Amino acid sequence: MRRLAAARASESGLQILTLPQMAARLAGGFTYAVTAEQMEPGIQAALDEGGFAELDHVRQLPGMTRAVARALRKAWDADIDLAEIEVERVHDLALIEQRMKARLPSAALTPPDLRNAARARVDHAAALLGPVWIERLSYVAPVWRPLVNALSRVVRVAWQAPDGADTAWFESVVEPLVKLQPAAEWVRVSCADPHHEVIEALRWVRELLSTGRAKSSDIAIAAASTAAWDDHFLALAGDAGVRMHFSHGIPALSTRDGQRCAALADVLLRGLSNERVRRLVSLCLGQGCAVDRLPENWLSVLPRGATLPTLVDWQRALEAAKRNLPTFDTGNTLLPFLALLAKGPVGAAEAADALLRGRSKHIWQAATRSAPAHALELTLRQTRLPDETDAGDSVEWCPAADLAAAPRPWVRLLGLTSHAWPRRLADDPILPNHIVTAARLDPDPVEKADRRHFAVIADAASEGLVLSRSRRNTQGGRVGPSPLLARSTVERSLSRERIPEHAFSEADRLMARPEEAAGVEQIKSALRCWHNWHRASLTAHDGSFNAEHPVIRRALERVQSPTSLQRLLRDPLGFVWKYGLAWGAPQEREQPLTIAADEFGKLVHELLRRAVDALEPVPGYAAASDRETETALQVAVEVVRETWPLEQPVPPRLLWSNTVDHAARMALTGLLLKEISEPGTRSWTELPFGQARGLDVAGDRPWDTTVPIEVPGTPIRIQGTIDRLDLRSTGFAVRVTDYKTGRRPKNLNGIVIAGGRELQRALYALACRQLLSGPPRVVARLVYLIDEPLVLPLQNLDDALAQISEFVGLACATLQRGIAVPGPDVYLPYNDLRLALPASPGYERRKRAEFAKAASPLSDFWRAR
């Protein structure tokens, strides 16, 4: 801001420097103050050498480099000579300082060394510097005080100091600042929490700008420490249309360059996975690095659902992709890249060199300088980048220390709570109070500085000062007001739901004007939904729609599977959502610790299919011995154990191996339950029927797999796969088996369709009747594989099919009339569409009577056995 003022005033020849820069100018020889980029690698190397009396056992801990750098900075600023203190801990720190200085470039000097070099050439100050003004600083660190006083004996040195500045040590002229009339009254407000404070601050800014009372460069918002509000300002300032400058920098992870670093750290720290590698490659493309050489179609060839947690899995997946598409080849590019990532944090430097460029590389280097690669997740969150917005035409958001040095007439101070302003002094972890007293190590403690900055800012706020605090912190706990508010006016408590005098964004404006918001179509729709939620009658938001709706017609005309048919009968509203509107729950992409119950069932069925297919036609499943059956199953287990991780998410290797072994035990129970006595009986598993044209399955099948299967008396056609089919050689008798891997039902006697839950065995039998000539005599049964096998045959197939036909016809007619009600399965834990229903149990209670009335024709079937 001082450079901007100089440019506007045409102050030609004026040099604006910090105290270290002034000392470097006087010292000459291209010297400069040591930077963090040079300190931290030197400190890390010094710690690696070891040989310390007290710090040796903690020297490798994460954060040690930062802690040592912070302690050295405090000691330097306080002008403490570590070599003079006879304490082992201080000797260790002095040894680190000595080793670090030996690794610095000759021009890089620590603050005490730079000060001493400048004092040695102070006689040249008249030619090198001329008159010196110290402007608006309220505190000068002790390390620079001898140099400033020495300068005052050679050239004119004046200090334009605000009230309360620590000037007792200064030997020259103190010029008081020209004081403006401070704001007539402090406005004190309290908000719900830090997020609410940000909203109120932006409302205040928008009011000042829109009314013309202030320009952006006249407005500042500050806090003693900005961490609690940074993310909220970053997210909401864009919606407010306000140019905002972050003097302390913006989080690196809020930029695309920072996200590249985050994606790389995610892979290195958590290991390879399909999703992590895809994200990393998508962010790194276009930088001129190794991933730019990947073919364009490499993502589409690899399986989307597979987790691929190891390099071996990636190699196998690439080999499978090569077999499926001979022209595909990424082995020379992708595999070396993946091998590099598989090294983990050990290969962090090498991976960064290969994948990061420009600002991304600088962010990575800054994050790895102060801590080992294993702490990347923490250091990347703390890394900040300079804000590219010009402070001269922006609203300022900054720490109070920055604002005190360049105050503005319109100020809003945030976080004036008992613990946040002033902040409390904490012991230094390397040099605690019992080793070096806090008064000596930190002559300007944070509590004293916060009070001074508050006073300076308040005195300079000539147009307006708003003091804001939260009633609760970010964790929801109550917090009290700061002691700095004792002299302020009566506090005004702001409600989160209040109608603001001036909105900060379009959404905020509409919330303040309900009559205007009601004209927005999206809001109108939301309001209708809210009103319908409170009505007891059925509405368009409860599954009511126009009769003969084309969406329903298309959903019923599609070929149904047993799963979709069960949803039609047990949850008509869910059927409309899933098969009419194509809604679906998001799929888990990360590596799970277990697989879902339905996926476990598919695993058991896959093992059964592979084992039986291996036994057919020679020697034949029916004729195979137990040993041959076990051998076939073991081959199937090994194949599935290796192929499934390439197709879908599976648990980590040990858990996955145990899961497959458990599934194999269930599959063996089903395989050994043959109950086949007639020679020549053929068996099939996972036998398809009713498939679409062009999807005919090759191989020896007892029927044409594309012939449609119709549910008698209904418009419904079905397709699916029969878990197991045993067909006599004469063709007049057939047995279908539906394997169950879940828990046994409580009532085992008399299960027919179980209210629509058990349709498969009856539908399998229906397919056999329509596809086999005769028609044959069909035996349909359920087989529970858990624990001891349990066989439940269907006693009367004709009655079951008649019941299903009536049930299906009634469900179709209900939907065609424009009524889709939640069925008995809607609130089950495994229902993936449960999230689409209102979470409040009051909704179900309010609508229960109308739902029951609309579903009365179906309720009898829901209670059927």
N, C-alpha and C positions, 0 to 999 in steps of 0.2 A: 504494500500500500504506500510505503514511503517512496519507492521508485516511481509509482504512478503519479504521486503528488509532485515529485521533482520534474517529471516529464511535462505535466500540465503547466508548471510554473517556469518552464524553460531554464532550469537551474543547470546550465552547462558547466561541466568540470566537477560537479559534485560526485564524490565517491561514497556509496552506501555499502558499509561493510559490517560484518559481525566482529566481535572482539577477537576470535581466533583468526579471522581473515586479516584484521588490522595487524595483529602480531606477525603473521606470515609475511605481510608486505614489509614490515620493518626489519624482520630477520633476513629477508632476501634469500638468494640461492635456490629459488623455486621451492622453498619449504612450504609445508602445509600441515594442518592438524590431522592426526591419524583418523581414519574413517572406520566405521563398523565393518565394512567389507574387508579391511586389512587387519583389524584387531581380532575378529573372531577366528579366522583360520590360524593365526599365530597363537592364540590362547588354546585352541584345540590341540595344536601340535605340542605346546608346552605341557598340557595335561597328559598327553600320550606318553611323554618321556618318563613321568612318574618321579619317584624319589622324594615324596613329600612326607612331612612329619605327621600332619593331621588330615590332609585332604586326599591321601592316596586311596583310601577305601571308597571314596565317593566321586573320584575324578571321572569315571565313565558313566555316571548317571545322566539321563536326559535332562537338558536344561542347565547343566553345569557350566557350559561355555557362556551362556547368557548371564548367569548369576555372577561369574567371575568378572565379566565385562562390566556389569553394573557396579560391582564393588570397586573396581579400578576407577571407573568414571567418578564415583563419589569421592574416592580418596584424592584423585587429581583435582577435582573442583574445590575440595576443602583444603588443598595445598598441604596434604599430609605426606611426609617422607616416610614411606613404609620401612625403609632400611633402619630407621632410628627407633622403631618400636620393638622391644625385646619380648615378643610373644611368638610362639611357634606358628600359630595360624597366620599371623602377619608375615612371618618369614616365608611361609609357603606362597603367599600372595606376591611377595616381593620377588621370589624366584620365578614365578609365572611371568611377572612383569619384565624381568630381565630377559628371559627366554623369548618372550613375545617381541620385545624391542630389537633383539638380535635378528629377527626375521623380517623386520620392516624395511621398506626402501629407505635409502639414506635421507630422502627429502621429507619423509613422513615422521613427524615428531609428536610425542605426547604433549598434552597441554602444559605441564610444568617445564618440559624441555623447550617448547616453543616460546613460552614466556621468557625463559632465561636467555634464549638466543635473541629475542627482540630487545630485552633490556641491555644486552651488550652493545647494541647498535642504536640506542636511544638518541645519541647525539646527532644522528642523521634524520631525526623526525621532521625537522623543519622542511627539508627538501623532499622527503618521501611522503609526508602526510599533510603538513600544514595544520591549521586550526582544526580541533577535533570537538565535535558535539556528540554527547551521549543523549539520545532522544528517547523519552518515554520508558526507559528501562526502570523497573522498580527495584531491581536487585542485580548486583554484579558478584559473580562467584569469587571467593577469596584468592583463587589462583591468578586472577587477572588484576587484582587490586594493586600489587606493587608496580606492575607495568603502567597502569593508568596514572598513579601518583608520580612515577618517574617521568612520564610524558608531560605532566603539568608543569614540570620545572624547565622544560625545553620549549614547548609550544603552548598556546592557549587551549585549555581543555575546559569545556563547560558542560554541565549536566542539567538537561531539562527534565527534571524528575517530578513525577506525580506525588501527591500527598501520600505519606505513609511509606515512601521509599527508604531503603536502608542506605543513608548517605553519611553516616557518622564517620566512616573511615576516609572519606574523600577530602583531599587537601586543597582542591581548587574551588571554582565558583559553581554554586548550585543555583540554577535559574528556574524559578517556578514556572510551570506551564500556564499559559493563558487559559483561565478557567471559564467555561461557559456556564450559564445559569442551569443548574441541574433540573431534572423533571420535577414539576411542582408536586407530584404525588406518585408514590409507588403503587402499582396495581398488584395485588397479591391474589393468586388463584390456586385452587387445588383440583387435580384431575384424578381420574380413577386409577390409572396405571401409566407406565412410560409410553405405551402406544397411544393412549388418549392424550398425553402431553404433546406428542408430535402432531396429532390431528389439530389440537387447539392452537399450536404454534403456527401451523400452516394457514389456518383460518385467519389468524392475526396478520400474517404476512400478506395474504390476498386482500384483506381489507385495506391495509396501508397502501398497497400498490394500486388497487382499483379506484380508491378515492383520491389519489394523487397527493397524499400527505407525505409520501416518502418515495425515494428511488431505491432500487435494489442495493446499490452501494452504500446506502444509509442504514441498512437493517442487518442485525446480527442476532443469532441464536447461539447460546453457549451453555456449557455445563462444566463442572469441575473435571469430570471424566466422561467421555462421550460414548463409551462402549454400549450402555444400555439403550441408546437411542439411534445408533448408527444405521442399523438394518431397517428400522422403520422410516427414517428420513430417505434412505436410498430407495425404498419401495414406493413411498407416497409422493415424493417431490415431483416425479414425472407426471403423476395424475394431476397435481396442482398446477402444472404449467409454470413452475417457478425455477429459474436458474439458481442453483445452489452450489456453493463452493465448499468443499470439505478441506479445511486448511491442514488437517492432520492426515489427509490421504483417504482413498477409498479402499475397501477390502479387495485384495487381489482376486479372490474367488468370485467377485461380482462381474469380472470381465471374461471374455472368451479365452484370453491367454491364461488367466488363472484356472479356468476350467480344464484346459489341456493338462496343466500340472496336476490338478485334482484327479483327472482320469488316469494319468500315469501312476500317481501315488496309490490310487485304489487298486490297480492291478498288482503293483509291487508288494503292497502290504497285505492284501487279502487273497492273492493268487489269481491264476487264470480262470476265466469263465467266459462263456459265449457273450453275455451282455456287456461285460467290462471291456472285452477286446473290441467289440463292435463300437462301443461309445468312444474308446480311445482313438480308433482308426478314423471315425467320422470327424473328430475334432482336429486331428493332426493332418488331415488331407490338405493339400494345397500349400504346404510350407517348403516343399522341395526336399523332403526327407524320404526315408526308405519306403513308407507306406504309399507314396505316390506311384510306385511301380507295381502295385497290386492291380490285377485285371478288374474291369468295371463290374463283372458279374460274380465276384467272389462271395459276396454276401448271400446272394440268392441260391447258390449251389450248396452252401453249408446248412445243416439242419437248424431251424430257428428254435425249436423247443429244447434242444440238448443243452446241458449245462457245460460240458467240456471243461472240467476243473483241472486237468493235468495236461502236460505236453504230450504224453502218450495218447490221450483221448483225441487231441487235435490231429496228431499224425494219422490215427485210424480214420478220423472223419475226413481228412483230406484224401486219403487213399480211397475211401468209399466214393467221394465226390469224383475222383479221377476215373473210377470204374463206370460211374453213371454218365459221365460226360468226358469222353477221351480228350477233347480239346482243352479241358480245364487243367491249368497247371499253375500252382502258387508255391510249390515246394521250395523253389530256389529263393523266393522272396519272403513268404509268410513264415516258414518254419524257423529260419534264423532269427527273425524278429520275435517270434514266440519264445524261442529258447533264451533270448536275452531277457524277456519279461519274466520267464520262469525262475530266474536267479533270485528274485525277490529284492529286498532292500540292499543286499550286497552288491547288486548290479545297478544301483540307482544312478551313479554318475555315467556309466556307459549307456544306459537307456536314455538318459536326458540328452547326451550328445547325439544319439541316433534320431530322436524324435522331436526335440524342442528346438525352436529357433527364435531369435529376436527377443522380444519382451518376455515370452514364456521362459526362455532360458535364464533371463535375469531373475525372474520370480523364483525359479527353482534353485538357483544358486543362493539367493537370499535366504530361502527356507532351509537349505542344508548347511549353511555356514554356522548357524548358531546351535544346531542340535544334530544328532545322528539321523540317518535316513529312516530309522524305525519310528521317529517322532514326527514324520512328515505331516501326518494328519493334523497335529497341533500347530506346527510352525506355519503351514500354509494358511490356516485360519487367521493367524496373527499377522501375516504379511500384508502390507499396504502399499499402494501405488500413489504417486502424486496425482492430484486431481487436475485434469487438463482444462477445467473451466476457469475462466479468468476471474480472479477475485474482485477486480475493479468494477465489474458490472453485474455482480451476483450477490444474492443474499448469502451471508457468511454463516456456516455452521462449524463451530470450532471449540476447542478446550478454552476455559476461561483464561489460561495463561497467555494464549495467542491474542485473545480479544483485549486483554489489558494492555498489550503493547501497541495495538492499533484499534482503539475504541471507536464505536459508532454511535450516532445520536439515538437510534431506535434499537433497543435491546430487550430480548426476552431470555431470562435465565431459567434453565430447567434443572430438576433434580435437587431442589433445596429441601432435602430431608435430613434427618438427624444423623444418618450414617454416611451420606454422600457428599455433604457440603457443610462444613469442612471435612475433608477425609481424615481418617485416623492414621497416625504414624505407626509403621510396622518395622520390626527389627530387620536389618539386612541379614540374609541367610549366611553370608560368608564372614561378615564382620559385625556380629551382634553387639548389643550394648555392653555386655560384660567384657568384651575384648577391646573395642574402641567405643567410647561413649557416643551416644547419638548426637549430642550437642556438638561434638568435635567432627564426627563424620558427616553430619548433615546440618550445617549451620543455618540453613533455611528450610526447616521441616515443612512437610506438605500441608499440615494444618495451618501454620503461619502464612504460607504462601497463598492458600485458598482464601483466607480472610483478607489478605492484602489485595488480591486480584478482584475480589468482590467489591471492595471499597473503591478501587480505581475505576472499575467498569460503571459502578453506580454513579460516581461523581461525573463521569464523562457522558452519561446518557442524558443529553440535554432535551430531547424531544419526548421520550417515553421509556419507561422501564416497567416490565412485567416480570414478576417473580412467581415461578410456577413450581409446584411440587406434586408428587403422587401420593395418593392415600394408601396405595398398596404397591409392593415391589413386583418384579417380574415373576416371582414364585407365588404371589398372592398373599403374602404376609403384610400385616399392617405396619406402616412406618409413620413416625412423627415428624413434625416440622423442624427445619434447621434452626439452630440458635441465632443465625444471621437474620432471621425474620422477626426478631423481637421488636425492632423499632419500626416495622412496617405497619401498614393500615390493616383494617379488618379483612379477613380472608373471604373470598367469594368461592363457594364450592360449585364446581361445574359438573353437571351430570353427563354421563356418556350419551344419554338419549335426548339431550336438550336440543332445541331448534336453534341453530347458531345465527348470529346476526349477519354473518357473511360466510358463505360456503367456500371450501378450498378446492373442490372438484365437482364435476358433473354429478357423480353419484351422491356426493354430500348435499348438493343443491336439491336433488330430487327427494332425498330423505327429509329435507326441511320443508318441502312443499308437496304434501301428499296429493293435493288436488291436481297438481301438474304432473306428478309421477303417475297418477292413475290413467293418464292419456298415453303412456308408453306401452306398446303392445306387450313387451316381455313382462313388465310389471303388472299389467292388467291380468295376464295369464297367471302370474304368481298369486295375485290377490284372489282370483277365482278359486285357485287350488286351496288357498288358506281358508276361504269361506266354506268351500265344499268339505274340507277336513272336519269342520265343526257341525255339519249337518248330518242328521241321522239317516236321511234318505240316500239312495244310491245316485251318484252323479257320474259325469264323464270321467272324473278322476278316480272313480271306484270300480271301473270295469263296465260302464254302460256306454254303448255306442249305437250307431245306426244299424238297423236290421239289414241283413244281406250285404254286409260291408265287404268291399273287394279284398281287403287285407285278410279277412277271415276266410273268404273263399279260397284265396291262394294258399293260405296256411293249411286248410283241410285237403286241398287237392294234391299237395305234395305227398310223396310216398312216406309213410310213417314208419318209424322204428319202434320196437317195444318200449324204448325209453321215452320217445316223444308221445306215444300213445298213453303211457302211464301218466305223463304230465297232463295230457288232455283230460283224462278221467279224474285225476286226483288234485289238479291245480289248474283249472281252466284259464284263470287270469295269467298265470305263469306261462301257459302254452301260447297265449296271444303275445306276451312280451318276447318270448324266445324265438318262436317260429313265425309269428306274424310281423313283429317289429324288429326282429334280429338283434335283440338285446342279449348281452352276455357278460358274465363276470370276468374281470381281468385275470389272466393266467400268471401264476407264480413263475418268475424267470430266474430267481436266485436258487442256489442249491439247497433243497429242503433237508431236514433231518429225518423225515418219514415221508411215505407216499400216502396219498389219500386212499380211503377205503375202496372207492370205485376203481382206482388205478391198481390197487393190489388185486382186485378181482380180475382185471384184465391180464395181470401178470400170471396168475394161476391158469387162466384160460389159454394164454399163449404157450405155457409149458405143456398143457394137455394137448393142444393142437400139434405142436412139434413132435411130441413123443408118439402120438398115434399115427401121424403121417409117416414117421420113420419106420413104424411097424407094418404099415400097409403098402402094398398088398402081400408082401412076403416078409415074415411068416404069417402075417395077419394079426391084428390086435387080439382077436378072440382066441387064436391058437397060440399066442406067444406065452412063454413061461414067465414067471415072476422075475427071474433074473434078466431075461431079455427086455422086459418092460422097464426094469430099473436102469438098465444100461441105456435104453433109448431116452429115458427121462434125464439121465445124467448128461448125455450129449446135448439135450435141449437146454438144460440149466447152463452149461458152459456157453452156448451160443447166446442165450438171452442175457446172461451176465455181462457179456462184452458188447452186445449190439444195442441194448436199451439205452445206455448212457449217451449214445450217439443220436438218439431220437427224441428224448424228453428228459426233463429234470429228474434226477435220482439222488438219493442221499450220498454222503461221502462213502468212499470205497468200502470201509469195514462195515458200516451200517448197511450199505447196499448188498454186500455179500451175505450178511445175516438175513436180510429181507428176502433175497432169492432163495436161500436155504429153507426159510419158513414156508415160502410159497411152494417149494418143491415137495416138502412133506405133505402139504395139502393135496397137491397134484397126484402124488403117489397113492394117497388114500383113494382118490377117485379112480385112478387107473386100475388098481387091484380089485376094485369093486366091479367085476365084469358081469357075473351072473349070466353068462352065455353058455348054453349047453349044446346047441345045434351046430354041427360042423358047417362051414361055408358062410357063416354069418359075417357080413362086412360091417366095419365101423368107420365113421367119419367124425372128426371134431371140427368146430368152427365152420360148419357147412353153410354156405350162403344160400339165400333164396330171395326172390323178388328184386334182384339187382337191376339197375338201369341198363338199357341197351348199350352195347359197346363195353360193358364192364364184366362180361362173362368170364368166369374163373376157369383157367385151364386145369386139366387134370381129370382123373377118373371121378365123376360125380354121378349120383343116382338120378339126377334130373337136370333140366335146363334152368340154370340159375337166374335167367332174365324173365321168366314167366311171372307176371304180376299175381300177387295173392290178395284177394279181396275178403274183407270182413262181411259176411252175409247180412243183407238188409241195410247196409250203410254205404256211404260214398268213400269209405276209407280203404286205401290199399296199404299193405305193409311190406316191409323188407327186413332182413336181419340175418343173423347167423345162429345156427343151432349148436349149442355147446357140444352135444354128442348125439349121434344117431347110430343105432344098431339095426341093420336090415337083414332079415333072413334071406337066404338064397332063393327061396320060392317067391319072395316079394309080397307075400300076403300078411306079414306081421312086421311091425316096426316099433322100436322103442326110442323115445326121445328123452333126453336128460338135461335138466337145467341145474347146473352146479351153483351152489351158494357158498361164499367164503365168509359171510358175516355171521353174527350170532343167531342162534336158533330162536324162533318165536316162542312166546310163553305158552300159547295155546296151539299145540301141534295137531290136535284132532280136528278133522273136518275142514282143513284149509282148502278152499276152492280158488277164489280169486283174491281173497283177503282185502276186499274193498277196492280192488284195482291195483294192489301192490304186486301181486303174483300173477302176471299175465303170460310170462314167457313160455312155460310148458304147454299151456293151452294153445298159444299162437303157433308154437312149433308143431303141435299136432295138427292144427288147421292147415299149415303149409304142407305137411305130409299127405293129408287127405286130398288136397287140390293138385299136388304135383305127381303123386304116385298113382298108378292105375290100380283098379280093384273095386272100390278103394280098400286099402289094407286095414287090418285091425291095429289100432295105435294104442300104445301104452305110454302115458306121459307121467313124469315123476320129477320131484325135487330131490336133490341130494345135498345135504349140508356136510361140508368137508371138515369143519372145525371139530377138534377132539375126535371122538368116535363117530364114524360116518352114520348119518341118519337119512333113510330113504322114505319119502312121502309120495306115494303114487296118487294120481288123480282118479277118484273113484268113478265119476260119471262125466266123461268128456263131453257128451252131447249137451247136458245141462249147463256145463261151464261155458261152452261156446255160445249157447243161446243167451246166457246171462251177459256175456261179454258183448254180443251183438246189440242187445237191448241197451246196455250201458253206453256203448259207443254212440249208438244212434241218438240217444237222449242228450249226450254231451254235445254232439254236433248240432242238434236242433237248438239247444240253449244258446250256443255261440251264434248261430245264424239269426236268432231273434235279437241279438245285440246285447247279450248279458254274459259277462265273464267274471265269475266270482272267485275269490280265494278259496281253495279247497283245503282239506285236512293236512296236506303236506306243506302248506305255505310257510309255516313257522318252524319247520324242522331245522335242526342245526346244519345239516348238510345241503339245504336248499340254497344254491348259489345265487338265486334271485331274491333272497330274503331282504337284501340291502335296499331294494327298490321300494319296499313297503315302509310306511311311517314307523319310526322306531318306538313311538309312545304306545304303551298298551291301551291307553284310553281310546285310540282310534278303533281298535278291534272291538272293544266293548260297546262303543257308540254305534257301530255299524252291524253288530252281531245279528240283531233281529232281522234287518233287511237282507243281510247275506243269507241267513237261514231261509227266509221266505223265497228269495230268488233261486236258491239251490235246492229247494224242497224235493223236486223230482229226482235229484242225484243223491240226496242224503241217504235214501234207502240202500243204494248200492255201496255207499261209503261204509255202511255198517255191515254189509254182507260178509260172510265168511269165505 
